[in-house]
Amino acid sequence: MKIVLAPMEGVVDPVMRDVLTRIGGIDLCVTEFVRISDRLLPEHVFYRLAPELHRGGCTDAGVPVVVQLLGSDPQLMAENAQRAAELGAPGVDLNFGCPAKTVNKNRGGAVLLDTPEDIHAIVSAVRAAVPAAIPVTAKMRLGNQDKSLAFENARAIREAGADGLAVHARTKLEGYRPPAHWEWIARIRETVPGIPVTANGEVWSWEDYRRCREASGCDDVMIGRGLVSRPDLARAIRRRLDGHAEEALGWRQLQPVLRGYFERMVSEMAPGYVHGRLKQWLNQMKRHYPEAEALFGEIKRLRDLDALRQALGEAEAAVAAA
């Protein structure tokens, strides 16, 4: 049984992967997608999006990080997959689920679910280009506008030689609106015997995790927003599976995590992006931590890094004194 940290463009970047895997419970990560459009990308692009390649393809906590590619040209996808493998990627994942309009407009992501033959060609070319010892997996939604081709797309991925399939249990049209149709994943599993299927979508708690596994029949579950909003969710699930109490990570314990996240971003990102990423994370965490919403309100107008650092320090001191 694996818990996989989902790829989330502009959210689950290398810093976030490091933070969450240090907390524990995560078995595998998938990078934000590497956009393949017109050429073989230089090495520095892969290292920028997956700096873990410098460390054997793992986070500092030792969790493997699979490199995800997004594009529609089979040959270009194959060439770039081969490069990712040469740089040390422990696996290559193919994105057939991104719902972004700009991506879909350029024949990437979920729009490819309208043409299973294209998906088959991409997966087949990548599998042929990557050494057999390196897994090639794919992530798909249930469809683009509807679910009519869900099984055909899954079969195309399996028959092209993929080693695994993650299914986000909604169509592109459904976006991220609840519910996630986990029962459709169970039907897809029956369609693609022989390869592991990972369930994805709407797992925010232990109870969601339990219901997702029961409805989908999947041993492996991929979690994105649920882990960003509650950083200890994977660890809590592990403890429950082992028969222990969750021991939830409280707001007080999260203070050094927040501070470390901020300082990592300051050292590794352009200054103009730091404040937005910090506020974005706090906005996600308010689902589980009311204190995150209060802190967001205090810093939402701040952009200066020193002012943000001071505000975080004051917030941490207030929590410690409470």
Secondary structure, 3 states (H helix, E strand, C coil): CCEEECCCCCCCCHHHHHHHHHHCCCCEEECCCEECCCCCCCHHHHHHHCHHHHHCCECCCCCEEEEEEECCCHHHHHHHHHHHHHCCCCCEEEEECCCCHHHHHCCCHHHHHHCHHHHHHHHHHHHHHCCCCCCEEEEEEEECCCCCCHHHHHHHHHHCCCCEEEEEEEECCCCCCCCCCHHHHHHHHHHCCCCCEEEECCCCCHHHHHHHHHHHCCCEEEECHHHHHCCCHHHHHHHHHCCCCCCCCCHHHHHHHHHHHHHHHHHHCCHHHHHHHHHHHHHHHCCCCHHHHHHHHHHCCCCCHHHHHHHHHHHHHHHHHC
